[in-house]
Amino acid sequence: MKIKDRIALYFTLISTSMLLAVLCVVYFTFMKFLQADFFERLTDRTMVTAKLYLEADEISRDALSDVRHKYLQKLNGEVIRIYDNQNRATFIGDSAQYWTKATINAVRKKKHLQYKDGERQVVGIYYKDNQGDFVILAAATDQGTHNRLDKLLKIMLFTFISISIIVLLLSRWVAKKMLKPLKKFMEEVKKVGAKNLEFRVEESQTKDEIDLIAQSFNHLMEDLEQAFILQKTFVANASHELRTPLTRMMITAELALSKARDTKAYQTVIQSIVDDIENIEHMITGLLALAKMDLELIESQLSPIRLDELLIKIQKEWKQHKNLDLEIINHLTDNVAIIVSANLVLLQIALDNIIANAFKFSDNKNVSCHLVEETDLLLIKIIDQGPGIRASERDDVFKPFYTKAADAGQKGEGMGLYIANKILHLFNGNIKISAEQKSAFIISLPILKQ
């Protein structure tokens, strides 16, 4: 059974049960009220009978009977008896005993007695008169009450069935309306696949359970997307970062083996290979740290880093292949102000990726790097001489596997800027494209508080 139907059924059962309880209370209350009212009517008839027969001494018995039948409406199955102190029926023409002596004596003892005898209601009173002590008993069937209760029961049954149907239909409508966001959520979940892990279900502002489910699902999708991207990122970045030193090692080794050389030349070659292996080891360490993408694990590898020294190191490495114009602008006299907390290998990978991207899309023209201190942040502004990034692409260049290589005639995996952005976020940093200069990237990192 669907949740919608279960909610409608449970709500209907609860509502109809409460309605049934209320109707039963009303029915039995009304029934007791009518019974009590009929008992009072019977009591009144016994009192009237006592007044007519016992106190009106000068009127004959037949005349009293005529008055009684003329002015008192006869009840259904009505029987009235007056008993003297010998428990004999008297005054009324019908002298049948009708009630037992035990009942008559019970009335004498209790002074007033009322009870039900099957469908008949009986009232008895003890009446003391100058003529003696008498017991007056009256019984009748309250047919009017039975008729009223039958009609009331039919009305209540019709009302109960009608309201139950209305409640069921309304509860189904309410359940459908309440579960509409859940149905929409399920339809959106069906759209998720391996090819669109970036898809997110719509979150409402109701802050209800369905919204919490949507938030939890989106968080799960973020983790799955990151895990999926991480797998591709690691492969792409490993290929991206390790290809150059491996190629250099291979070329160096082949050149060394191409002809006989002296010991010093071999030592130089071996030292070069050792340096490349050491760089590869650092790269692998950084790539593994990046693959974890876990801030708690990264935090244990953070250390104070002077940005100016790191940029000078990067400049020397790039100067072997490119012409990197590095300009450091620092208005502070205390050099401690240009220290940040980061992982050295990862931060260099991020900066290298951004610089490599600048060289690639500026056709290997000069790239300048400016270091500026601003309030509690250090800004690194990397400017190239390329065509820049169009405004429509600025939100996409930091997405994984996004590349504009078709426009620039360049090859690439589309991972460089994504990796750089992820790394900088690990260190509470940020990267954006300058609003004033479309060929400039601005990197911001918080200054390490001493």
C-alpha positions in Angstrom: 0.0 0.0 0.0 1.3 3.4 -0.9 2.2 6.0 1.8 -0.6 8.2 0.5 -3.2 5.5 0.9 -1.9 4.6 4.4 -2.0 8.1 5.6 -5.5 8.5 4.2 -6.6 5.2 5.8 -5.0 6.0 9.2 -6.4 9.5 9.3 -9.9 8.2 8.3 -9.8 5.5 11.0 -8.7 8.0 13.7 -11.3 10.6 12.6 -14.2 8.1 12.2 -13.3 6.4 15.6 -13.5 9.8 17.3 -16.8 10.6 15.5 -18.2 7.2 16.4 -17.3 7.7 20.0 -19.0 11.2 20.0 -22.1 9.8 18.3 -22.3 7.0 20.8 -22.0 9.4 23.7 -24.7 11.6 22.2 -27.0 8.6 21.6 -26.7 7.1 25.1 -26.9 10.5 26.7 -30.1 11.3 24.8 -31.5 7.8 25.6 -30.8 8.3 29.3 -32.4 11.7 29.2 -35.5 10.4 27.6 -35.7 7.6 30.1 -35.4 10.0 33.0 -38.0 12.2 31.4 -40.4 9.3 31.1 -39.8 8.3 34.7 -40.7 11.8 35.7 -43.9 11.6 33.7 -44.8 8.3 35.3 -44.0 9.8 38.7 -46.3 12.8 37.9 -49.1 10.4 36.9 -48.7 8.5 40.2 -49.0 11.9 42.1 -52.0 12.9 40.1 -53.6 9.6 40.7 -53.0 10.0 44.4 -54.5 13.5 44.4 -57.6 12.4 42.4 -58.4 9.1 44.2 -57.1 9.6 47.7 -57.8 13.3 48.4 -60.9 14.0 46.4 -63.2 12.1 48.8 -66.5 13.7 47.7 -66.1 12.6 44.0 -67.2 9.1 43.1 -64.7 6.6 41.7 -66.4 6.5 38.3 -66.3 10.3 38.0 -62.6 10.3 38.9 -61.9 7.7 36.2 -63.7 9.9 33.7 -61.7 12.9 34.7 -58.4 11.0 34.6 -59.1 9.6 31.1 -60.4 12.9 29.8 -57.5 15.1 31.0 -54.5 12.7 31.1 -53.3 11.3 27.9 -53.0 7.5 28.2 -49.5 6.2 27.8 -48.7 3.1 25.7 -49.4 0.0 27.8 -50.2 2.1 30.8 -51.0 0.3 34.0 -51.7 2.1 37.4 -52.6 0.5 40.7 -53.3 1.8 44.2 -52.6 -0.6 47.0 -53.8 -0.2 50.6 -52.0 -1.3 53.7 -53.1 -4.9 53.0 -51.4 -4.7 49.6 -54.8 -5.1 47.9 -55.6 -3.1 44.7 -58.3 -0.6 45.4 -60.1 2.5 44.1 -59.5 1.7 40.4 -62.1 -0.6 38.9 -59.5 -3.1 37.7 -58.6 -4.8 40.9 -56.1 -7.3 39.4 -53.1 -7.6 41.7 -50.6 -7.1 38.8 -47.5 -6.3 41.0 -46.2 -8.8 43.6 -46.3 -8.1 47.3 -42.4 -8.0 47.3 -42.5 -5.1 44.9 -45.2 -3.3 46.9 -43.3 -3.8 50.1 -40.1 -2.5 48.4 -41.9 0.7 47.6 -43.1 1.0 51.2 -39.6 0.6 52.4 -37.8 2.9 50.0 -40.7 5.4 49.7 -39.9 5.9 46.0 -38.9 3.2 43.5 -38.3 3.2 39.7 -36.9 0.5 37.5 -37.2 -1.1 34.1 -39.1 -4.3 33.4 -38.2 -5.3 29.9 -39.3 -2.4 27.7 -41.6 -1.1 30.4 -40.7 1.5 32.9 -42.1 1.3 36.4 -42.5 4.0 39.1 -43.8 3.4 42.6 -44.5 5.9 45.4 -45.5 5.6 49.0 -48.4 7.9 49.8 -49.6 8.5 53.4 -53.2 9.7 53.7 -55.9 10.2 56.3 -57.5 7.1 54.9 -54.4 5.0 55.4 -51.0 4.2 53.9 -51.1 3.5 50.2 -48.6 2.4 47.5 -49.2 3.7 44.0 -47.5 1.9 41.1 -47.5 3.0 37.4 -46.0 1.3 34.4 -45.9 2.1 30.7 -43.9 1.6 27.5 -42.2 4.7 26.2 -42.9 4.0 22.6 -42.2 7.7 21.7 -38.7 7.4 23.0 -38.2 4.2 21.0 -39.3 5.9 17.9 -37.1 8.9 18.5 -34.1 6.7 19.2 -34.7 4.7 16.1 -34.8 7.9 14.0 -31.8 9.3 15.8 -29.9 6.1 15.2 -30.7 6.2 11.5 -29.7 9.8 11.3 -26.4 9.1 13.1 -25.7 6.1 10.9 -26.3 8.1 7.7 -24.1 11.0 9.2 -21.4 8.6 10.2 -21.2 7.0 6.7 -21.3 10.3 4.9 -18.7 11.9 7.1 -16.5 8.8 6.8 -16.6 9.0 3.0 -15.9 12.7 3.0 -13.0 12.3 5.5 -11.5 9.5 3.4 -11.7 11.6 0.2 -10.4 14.7 1.9 -7.6 12.8 3.7 -6.5 11.3 0.3 -6.5 14.8 -1.2 -4.5 16.2 1.8 -2.1 13.2 1.7 -1.6 13.7 -2.0 -0.9 17.4 -1.5 1.5 16.8 1.4 3.4 14.1 -0.5 3.6 16.1 -3.7 7.1 17.3 -2.9 8.1 13.7 -2.2 6.7 12.6 -5.5 8.6 15.4 -7.2 11.7 14.4 -5.3 11.4 10.8 -6.5 10.9 11.9 -10.1 14.0 14.0 -9.8 16.0 11.2 -8.2 15.2 9.0 -11.3 17.1 11.5 -13.4 20.4 10.9 -11.5 22.9 8.7 -13.3 26.6 8.2 -13.7 26.7 10.8 -16.5 25.1 13.6 -14.4 26.3 13.3 -10.9 26.3 17.0 -10.6 22.5 17.0 -10.6 20.9 18.1 -7.4 17.2 17.8 -6.4 15.4 21.0 -5.6 15.3 22.0 -1.9 12.3 23.8 -0.6 12.2 26.4 2.2 9.6 24.5 4.3 12.3 22.9 6.5 10.1 19.8 6.8 11.1 16.1 6.7 11.0 16.0 2.9 13.3 19.0 2.7 15.7 17.3 5.1 15.6 14.2 2.9 16.4 16.4 -0.1 19.3 18.1 1.7 20.7 14.7 2.8 20.4 13.4 -0.7 22.2 16.4 -2.1 24.9 16.0 0.4 25.2 12.3 -0.6 25.3 13.3 -4.2 28.1 15.8 -3.5 30.1 13.1 -1.8 29.5 10.7 -4.7 30.3 13.3 -7.2 33.5 14.2 -5.4 34.5 10.5 -5.1 33.8 10.0 -8.8 35.6 13.2 -9.8 38.4 12.3 -7.5 39.0 9.1 -9.3 39.2 10.8 -12.6 41.1 13.7 -11.2 43.8 11.5 -9.7 44.3 9.7 -13.0 44.3 12.9 -15.1 46.4 14.9 -12.6 48.9 12.0 -12.2 49.3 11.9 -16.0 49.4 15.7 -16.1 52.1 16.1 -13.4 54.2 13.0 -13.9 54.5 12.9 -17.6 57.1 15.7 -17.8 59.7 14.5 -15.2 59.3 10.9 -16.5 60.0 12.1 -20.1 62.9 14.1 -18.9 64.4 11.1 -17.0 63.9 8.9 -20.0 65.6 11.4 -22.4 68.5 12.0 -19.9 69.0 8.2 -19.5 69.0 7.6 -23.3 71.4 10.4 -23.9 73.7 9.1 -21.2 73.6 5.6 -22.8 74.0 6.9 -26.4 77.8 6.9 -26.0 80.5 6.3 -23.4 81.1 9.1 -21.0 83.4 9.9 -18.1 82.5 9.3 -14.4 81.6 12.9 -13.7 79.1 13.0 -16.6 77.5 9.9 -15.4 77.3 11.3 -11.9 75.7 14.4 -13.3 73.1 12.3 -15.1 72.4 10.2 -12.1 72.1 13.2 -9.9 69.6 14.7 -12.4 67.6 11.5 -12.3 67.7 11.5 -8.5 66.4 15.1 -8.5 63.6 14.1 -10.9 62.8 11.1 -8.7 62.7 13.3 -5.7 60.3 15.7 -7.5 58.1 12.8 -8.5 58.0 11.6 -4.9 56.9 15.0 -3.8 54.3 15.1 -6.6 52.9 11.7 -5.6 52.7 12.8 -2.0 50.8 15.9 -3.0 48.6 13.9 -5.4 47.7 11.4 -2.7 47.0 14.2 -0.2 44.8 15.8 -2.8 43.0 12.5 -3.5 42.0 12.3 0.1 40.3 15.6 -0.1 39.7 15.4 3.6 40.4 18.6 5.5 41.1 16.8 8.8 43.9 14.8 7.0 45.2 17.8 5.2 45.4 19.9 8.4 48.0 17.6 9.8 50.2 18.4 6.9 49.9 22.2 7.0 52.9 24.4 7.7 53.8 28.1 7.6 54.9 29.1 4.1 56.4 32.4 2.9 54.6 33.2 -0.4 57.4 35.4 -1.7 60.0 32.6 -1.3 57.6 30.0 -2.9 57.0 32.4 -5.9 60.7 32.9 -6.3 61.2 29.1 -6.4 58.5 28.7 -8.9 60.0 31.5 -11.0 63.4 29.7 -11.1 61.8 26.4 -12.1 59.7 28.0 -14.9 62.6 30.2 -16.1 64.3 27.0 -17.5 61.4 26.8 -20.0 59.4 30.1 -20.0 60.0 33.7 -19.1 58.0 34.3 -16.0 58.0 37.9 -14.9 57.6 37.9 -11.1 56.8 41.1 -9.4 56.4 41.1 -5.6 54.7 44.2 -4.1 54.7 44.2 -0.3 54.0 47.5 1.6 54.8 45.9 5.0 58.1 46.1 6.6 57.5 42.9 8.6 58.0 39.9 6.3 56.0 37.7 8.7 52.9 39.3 7.1 53.4 37.3 3.9 53.2 33.9 5.6 50.3 31.6 5.1 49.3 28.2 6.4 49.2 25.5 3.7 50.7 22.3 2.3 53.8 23.3 0.3 53.5 20.6 -2.3 49.8 21.1 -2.9 50.1 24.9 -3.0 52.9 24.7 -5.6 50.8 22.3 -7.7 47.9 24.8 -7.6 50.1 27.8 -8.6 51.9 25.8 -11.3 48.6 24.7 -12.8 47.4 28.4 -12.9 50.7 29.6 -14.4 50.7 26.7 -16.9 47.2 27.6 -17.9 48.3 31.2 -18.4 51.2 30.3 -20.6 49.2 27.8 -22.6 46.4 30.2 -23.5 48.7 33.2 -24.1 50.8 31.4 -26.7 53.8 31.1 -24.4 54.1 34.9 -24.0 55.3 36.4 -20.7 53.2 36.0 -17.6 53.5 38.3 -14.7 52.8 37.6 -11.0 52.0 40.2 -8.4 51.9 39.7 -4.7 49.9 42.2 -2.7 48.9 42.4 1.0 45.3 43.4 1.6 43.9 43.6 5.2 44.0 40.0 6.4 44.6 38.4 3.0 47.5 37.9 0.6 46.5 38.4 -3.0 48.4 36.7 -5.9 47.5 38.3 -9.2 48.6 36.2 -12.3 48.3 38.1 -15.5 48.8 36.6 -19.0 48.8 38.2 -22.5 46.1 35.9 -23.9 42.6 36.7 -25.1 41.2 36.1 -21.6 38.1 34.3 -20.6 34.7 35.3 -21.7 32.2 36.4 -19.1 29.9 33.5 -20.0 32.6 30.9 -19.2 33.9 32.3 -15.9 31.6 30.1 -13.9 32.6 27.0 -15.8 36.4 27.1 -16.0 36.7 25.8 -12.5 34.5 22.8 -13.1 36.2 19.4 -13.7 36.9 18.3 -17.2 35.9 21.7 -18.6 38.1 22.9 -21.4 38.1 25.6 -24.0 40.8 23.8 -26.0 38.6 23.8 -29.1 38.7 27.6 -29.2 42.4 27.9 -28.4 43.7 24.9 -30.4 45.3 23.5 -27.2 45.2 20.0 -25.7 44.3 19.5 -22.1 42.2 17.4 -19.7 40.4 20.4 -18.2 41.6 19.6 -14.7 44.3 22.2 -14.0 42.0 25.0 -12.7 39.7 22.6 -11.0 42.6 21.1 -9.1 43.9 24.5 -8.2 40.5 25.7 -7.0 40.1 22.5 -4.8 43.5 22.9 -3.3 43.1 26.6 -2.5 39.7 25.9 -0.8 41.5 23.4 1.4 43.6 26.3 2.8 40.5 28.6 3.1 41.7 30.4 0.0 39.9 31.4 -3.1 40.5 32.0 -6.8 38.5 34.2 -9.2 38.9 36.0 -12.5 39.4 39.7 -12.3 36.4 41.7 -13.2 38.5 44.5 -14.7 41.0 42.3 -16.6 39.6 39.2 -18.2 43.1 37.6 -18.6 44.0 37.9 -14.9 43.4 35.4 -12.1 43.3 36.6 -8.5 44.2 34.2 -5.7 43.5 35.1 -2.1 44.9 33.3 1.0 44.5 34.3 4.6 47.5 35.6 6.4 48.8 33.3 9.2 48.3 35.0 12.5 51.3 34.9 14.7 
